[in-house]
């Protein structure tokens, strides 16, 4: 018999309208026994029929073989992109999840004598390590706009995002961060002309994304992380 997983966190919890009375006690759904019980059930539930056989077929096939006979959830790893979605002013952007190291609350930025510019903001202390802080909105030429962008929740918290690639780490402020999202590579489409020329330069493509319990979808710019890190290194010289 299949047990239905109660997902109250998506309705009255932290991902819903936040009317759950238990939030006053637990602060976040992840601290609630109901959430923990759902997690245990998902980890301990029996595997679906033919699950192992389908995944054995998937992993045994060569990259050039077609897999149209497999279920839709069995997407090839090379064809699935995993990104972290965040917002800068009016724009929703995404970078590969593997370059994201962590997010932290806003901290004091210490300016660098004779080295500060619109992109390079200064130094910031992240867990005892001094890292260069940059303004991604200035690099991408993203303007703030006259009207504030509607956030995913009534309360949007600014964060500092830490990204790292090949030993090079950077910190930049974001107006809102959603988290990890996966989509198929074929969902990427060409950048619209409405984007600034600078943003188009750094954008590999666009994809549509609709957050859970949100009535409308967003267009997200998938950024070129290689070009981004190269440009940041040049701006910091």
ABEGO torsion letter per residue (X at the ends): XBBBBBBAAAAABAABAGABAAAAAAGBAAABAAAAAAAAAAAABBBBBGAAAAAAAAAABBAABBAAABBAABBBAAABBBBBBBBBEABBBBBBAAABABBBBBBBBBBBBGABBAABAEBBBBGGBBBBBBBAAAAAGBBAEABBBBBABABBBBBBBBBBBGGBBBBBBBABBAEBBBBBAAABBBBBAABBAAAAAABAEBBBBBBBGBABBBBBBBBBAAAAAAAAAAAAX
